Each structure stands twice: as structure tokens, then as C-alpha cells.
Amino acid sequence: MNKPVVLKCTDIRREFKVGPQTLTVLNGLQLTVEQGDLISIVGSSGSGKTTLLNLLAGLDDPSEGSVAIGDQVLKDLTAKQKDRLRNQEVGFVFQFHHLLPEFTALENVLMPTWIGAMDPGKSQAKALDLLAKVGMAERANHKPAELSGGERQRVAIARALINEPRLVLMDEPTGNLDDATSEQIEAMIVELNKDLQTTFVVVTHSGDLAQAMDKVYRLKDGVVQLEN
């Protein structure tokens, strides 16, 4: 039985003008991600990983082709519709956690629910549950300056999951962490994927993190190829 398609890239081409020349970064890229998939995308520096991630998030549009999340083609949406999609159906975790320093861990996790005007009582209960899932229950009232790098990244992951997105995009989520903390984050991603059936697309330089995923794609010459 086929699982629902969460993300689909069709014939993606992305070009940039560099002076009089045209630089082709992505060239006919195809990618289909199904519900519950746990995949990594690897590639050398300059291969186009960040460009691809921006397209998947709807932060940029392809020169040709299309990106769809569910049945919504991103380039056909208005800016307001894209903002709503990102708030409710797509979670983000970046190399730099981007937590707001003046807010506690709990408040940072709640931020997407405030933006989306969700029910405050239900949102707080959900946020506390997610902080417990990522091992941060006892640190809920601490501000980012009081947390370690790994703890901040755990909070960022809980924040990405608060609105129960169908897709979570991760950009080098262990890039600034030591080996032991990276291993903990890797294990947590795998566990959350199994427990919540959330789809994860992880862009990474880390071979260990990539291999912890179910599928590994390599971005090279403007296309992705399945490695395992």
C-alpha cells in the first residue's frame, strides 16, 4: 500500500545570473518523499544543498519545475498562503537554533502556536509534552543563555514539531555540536520519526547523521541520487 506523498519535486531547475553568465545549480532534480520517510541529503560544499532547502521551504521559487507539499504547488501560492503553510505544515530546524533569547524554552516552543492563533491551553500542554519527549521537561523555564548547545537544539526540534507538521526540514542540525551530543540528537530524530510518524528531510555534511536515516540521497551535478 502506497503511503501519501508529502513532498514532490518535479523537474526542478534553478539558475542564477552571475554577471553576464548563468549558473545552473539544480538541473532537472526529481524527488518524492512519502509520509513517515526519514531521509538525508548529502553533497559537497557548493553542490546546491542550501538552494534546494530554500526551494523545499518555499523561500525561493525554481526557475523551472515545481515543488509540492501534499497537493499544494508552492509557486502557485501567495506569500500569505506560503506563510500559513510554513506555520502549520512544515517545521524547520537550522544549524543555528534561532531561539529568541528573551523567552524561555517553553515560550520558544509555543511561538508557532502564537503566530497561528492556536488554543493557548492545548498548545501549552502539547509544548510541555514535546519538551518531555526531547528530554527538556526540567529545563522548560530556562532561557537559551542558560542552556547548552545540544539543549538549545532539542528545544528547536520541539518548536518545529509543535503544530504537528507533516514535514520537518533540517539544515545541518548537528553542525555545531560535539560528537556525543550529535549522537544524542541523531537518536532523538530517529525516535521521534518512529513515535510520531513525522517525515524528516535532513540536509547534512555529517556522514554519521546521514547514515542514521532510512534513505540517503546525494546531491551532485544538480540532481539527487539514492545511495541507500
C-alpha positions in Angstrom: 0.0 0.0 0.0 1.5 3.3 -1.1 1.9 6.0 1.6 0.7 9.6 1.0 3.2 11.8 -0.8 4.3 14.6 1.5 6.9 16.3 -0.8 7.4 16.1 -4.5 10.0 17.9 -6.7 9.3 17.7 -10.4 12.0 18.7 -12.9 13.5 21.3 -10.6 15.9 23.7 -12.3 17.4 26.7 -10.5 19.6 29.1 -12.3 21.3 32.3 -11.0 22.7 35.2 -13.0 26.3 35.9 -12.2 27.3 38.9 -14.2 26.9 38.0 -17.9 26.8 34.3 -17.2 24.1 31.9 -16.0 25.0 29.5 -13.2 22.9 26.3 -13.1 22.7 24.9 -9.5 19.9 22.4 -9.9 19.2 20.8 -13.2 16.1 18.6 -13.6 16.0 17.4 -10.0 13.4 14.8 -9.1 12.5 13.8 -5.5 9.5 12.2 -3.9 9.1 11.9 -0.2 6.3 9.9 1.4 4.7 10.2 4.8 7.0 8.9 7.6 10.1 8.9 5.5 13.4 9.6 7.2 15.8 10.8 4.6 19.1 12.7 4.4 20.6 14.7 1.6 24.3 15.0 1.4 26.7 16.7 -1.0 29.9 18.7 -1.2 30.0 22.4 -0.4 28.6 24.3 -3.3 26.5 21.4 -4.6 23.3 23.2 -4.0 22.0 21.9 -0.7 21.0 25.2 0.7 19.4 26.2 -2.6 17.4 23.0 -2.6 16.3 23.5 1.0 15.1 27.1 0.3 13.0 25.7 -2.6 11.6 23.0 -0.4 10.6 25.6 2.2 9.0 27.9 -0.3 11.6 30.6 0.5 12.6 30.7 -3.2 11.0 29.6 -6.5 12.5 27.3 -9.1 13.5 28.7 -12.5 11.6 25.7 -13.9 9.7 22.8 -12.5 7.7 22.6 -9.3 7.8 21.8 -5.6 4.6 20.5 -4.0 3.8 19.8 -0.3 0.9 17.5 -0.4 -1.3 18.8 -3.1 -0.1 22.4 -2.8 2.3 23.6 -5.5 4.4 26.2 -3.8 5.0 28.5 -6.7 1.2 28.9 -7.2 0.7 30.1 -3.6 0.6 33.7 -2.5 3.1 34.9 0.1 0.4 34.8 2.8 -0.5 31.2 1.8 3.1 30.2 2.0 3.5 31.7 5.4 0.4 29.7 6.6 1.8 26.5 5.1 5.1 27.0 6.8 3.4 27.7 10.1 1.1 24.7 10.0 2.5 22.0 7.8 6.3 22.5 7.7 8.7 22.5 10.6 12.3 23.9 10.5 15.4 23.1 12.4 18.6 25.0 11.5 22.3 24.7 12.2 21.9 27.7 14.4 18.9 27.1 16.6 17.4 30.7 16.3 15.8 30.6 19.7 14.6 34.1 20.9 16.9 34.9 23.8 14.3 36.8 25.9 11.9 33.9 26.0 12.1 30.6 28.0 12.4 27.2 26.3 8.7 26.7 26.7 7.8 30.1 25.2 10.1 29.4 22.3 8.4 26.2 21.6 5.0 27.9 21.8 5.9 30.7 19.4 4.5 29.0 16.2 1.2 28.4 18.1 1.0 32.1 19.0 1.6 33.1 15.3 -1.0 30.6 14.2 -3.5 31.7 17.0 -3.9 28.2 18.4 -5.8 27.4 21.6 -3.4 28.5 24.4 -4.4 25.7 26.9 -4.0 22.9 24.4 -0.8 24.4 23.0 0.9 24.7 26.4 0.0 21.1 27.2 1.4 20.0 23.8 4.6 22.0 24.3 5.3 20.5 27.7 4.7 17.1 26.3 7.2 17.7 23.4 9.8 19.1 25.8 9.5 15.9 27.8 9.9 13.9 24.6 13.1 15.6 23.8 14.4 15.4 27.3 13.9 19.0 28.3 11.0 18.9 30.7 13.1 20.1 33.6 14.5 23.0 31.6 11.2 24.4 30.3 11.5 27.7 32.2 15.2 28.3 31.3 16.2 30.9 28.7 18.6 30.0 25.9 21.6 31.5 27.6 21.1 29.0 30.4 21.1 26.0 28.0 23.9 24.1 26.3 24.1 23.9 22.5 22.6 20.5 22.5 19.8 21.6 24.8 19.0 24.6 22.6 18.8 22.3 19.6 16.4 20.0 21.4 14.2 23.0 22.1 14.4 24.0 18.4 13.3 20.5 17.4 10.3 20.6 19.8 9.4 24.0 18.4 9.5 22.5 14.8 7.0 19.8 15.9 4.5 21.9 18.0 2.0 22.4 15.1 2.2 18.7 14.1 3.7 19.4 10.7 3.6 16.8 8.0 7.2 17.6 7.1 10.2 18.7 9.1 13.2 20.2 7.2 16.6 20.2 9.0 19.7 22.1 7.9 22.8 20.8 9.5 21.1 20.1 12.8 24.2 18.7 14.4 26.7 21.0 12.7 27.7 23.0 15.8 27.5 20.1 18.3 30.2 17.8 19.8 30.2 14.2 18.8 28.4 12.9 21.9 25.7 15.5 21.7 25.3 14.9 17.9 24.8 11.2 18.6 22.0 12.0 21.1 20.3 14.3 18.5 20.6 11.6 15.8 18.9 9.1 18.1 16.2 11.5 19.0 15.3 12.3 15.4 15.0 8.6 14.7 12.9 8.0 17.8 10.6 11.0 17.0 10.1 9.7 13.5 9.0 6.3 14.8 6.8 7.7 17.6 5.1 10.5 15.7 5.4 9.3 12.0 6.7 12.7 11.2 8.5 13.0 7.9 12.1 14.3 8.2 14.3 15.7 5.4 17.8 16.3 6.8 20.5 18.2 4.9 23.9 17.4 6.4 27.6 17.2 6.0 27.7 14.6 8.7 28.2 11.0 7.4 27.1 9.6 10.8 23.9 11.6 10.8 23.2 10.7 7.1 23.6 7.0 7.7 21.2 7.1 10.7 18.4 8.0 8.2 16.5 5.3 6.3 17.4 6.8 2.9 20.5 8.7 1.8 20.4 10.9 -1.3 23.5 12.6 -2.8 23.1 15.9 -4.5 25.6 16.1 -7.4 25.6 17.8 -10.8 22.2 19.4 -10.0 20.3 16.2 -9.3 19.8 13.8 -6.3 20.6 10.1 -6.5 19.6 7.5 -3.9 22.7 6.0 -2.3 21.0 3.5 0.0 
